[in-house]
């Protein structure tokens, strides 16, 4: 038995009100509201080689958007690696399913004269795609789509880790 739509809306609003009443604040909200949004906007993402690195940097820049003109005070350095392995092997050693594993090791550096290392972390994600007989172009397209999904997931993880770090270390924030 499903809950009627109006009842779900009322329950959702009630849950939202309860979270607001207990002091819940979105982690990406502006610093003035106790969030980390301005600090995230002050992060510069370093250049990464190869196509997956470019996609990761672009995903990070979208998430750390600096639309307010915030001065950049931090640099994010990252090393991205995506590796694949065949997991569905047919007779004749032909793989029909590829599992990709993406890893990113990152560090946050302050743009001070000493280039102080503030924090670092790792993110990991797995995905896969099928290879159909003699469909190599389709496999290449699917590989690219999987890599896009993976770098977006890795970027989400890294931004969340950064936001948590900025929330736990308010002394790095202005004011």
N, C-alpha and C positions, 0 to 999 in steps of 0.2 A: 504494500500500500504506500503510495507516494503522498508527500505533504503538499497541500494546495499552494499555488503560487503566491497568493497574498500572505499566507501564513509564513512561507519561507522569507518573504521580504521583511515582515515584521520581526521574525527571529534574527535575520541578518542585521537589521537596524538596532535591535536590542543588544546583540553581541558587540556591534561597533560602539555603542554607547557605553557598555560595560568596560570595554578596553580603554576607551578614552578616560573613564572615571578612575581607572586604576593607574593612570600615569603612562599608558602606552603611547609612544611616539614613533612614527616611521623613522627608520635609521637614516634614510637619505634626506630628511627634512633639513631646512636651513639651520645654521649654527644658533641663530637667535632663538630658535624653538627647541634647542637641545639636540639638534641633529648634526649630521656631518656633511651636508650638501656642499657648503662653501669650501671645506677642506678637500673634498673629492675633486672639485673643480680646479683646485690649485695643483693637481698632479699632472705632470708631463709624462707621456708614455714614450719611451725610447724606441728607436727604429729597430725592427726585427727583420732578419733576412727571409727569403723564400715566400711563396704565396701564402701558406698558412700563417706565417708571422705577420704578413701584411693584413690578413683578415682579422687576426687577433688584435693588432694595434687599432684597426678601424673600429672593431667592436668595443674596445676599451675607451676610445675617444668618444664614441656615442654615449656610453654610460657615464663618463666623467665630464660631460659637456660643460664647456666654459663659456656660456652665453653671457654671463654677467661681467666679463672682462676681468675676472679675478687674477691677480698676479700669481704666476706659477712659483711655488715654493718647494716642490718635491719632484723627484724624478723616479719613475717606476722602470726598473730594469727587469727584463724577463728573458728567459730561455725557454722556447717552445719546442717540443718534439712530438711528432705524431708517427706512430709505427703501426704496421699492419701485419696480420698473419692469416693464412687460410685456415678455416676451421671446419669446413664441410668439404672433405676430399673424396672425390670419386675415384673409381678404378682408373688407372692411367695417370694418377697424380694431378688431376685437374681440380682446382678449388672452385667451389660454387658459392661460397660465403666468405667474406673478408671481415675480420674483426679489427677495428682500429682503436688504438689506445692513445689518448692525448695527455701529455703532462706539461705543466708550466711551473717553473721555479722562478719566483720573483723576489725582488727586494726593493724597498722604498728608501730612497736616499734624499736627505735634506739638501737644498741648494744653499748651504752655508759654505764658508771658506774651507772648512775641514771635510766637506762632503760626508757628513755623518750618516752612517747606516742606521735607520730607525727601526725597521722591522723587515721580516721576510716570511715567505710561506710557499706552499705548493698547492696546486690544484690538479685534479685528475678526472678524466672522463672516458667513457667507452661507448662505442657505437659500432655499427656494422652495415654492410650492404650485400646484396646478392648479385652474383654474376650469372647471367643466362648464356646459353650456348651461342657463340658467334655474335654477341651483342656488345662488342668492345666499346663502341661510342657511348652506349647507354651506361655501361659500367663506369666509364670516365666521368660522365655527367653525375651519376649517383655518388661517386667518390667525392666529387667537388661539393655536392650538397651535404654529404655527411660531414666533411671537414668544416663547412660553414656552421652547421649545427654544433659541432664540437667546440669550435673557437668561441661561439656565442655562450655555450655553457661554461667554458673555462673563464671567460670574461665576467660572467655573472658571479662565479665563485670568488674570483680575485677581488672584484669590487665589494662584495659582501665582507670578505676578510679585511679589506682596507677600512671599510666603514666601521666595522667592529673595533679595529685598532684605534681609529680616530676617536670613537666614542669612549674607549677606555683610557685614552691619553689626552685629556682636554688641555693639558699644559702646552701642547703644540699649536693650539688654536689661538687666534688673535683675540685680544680683548681682555 
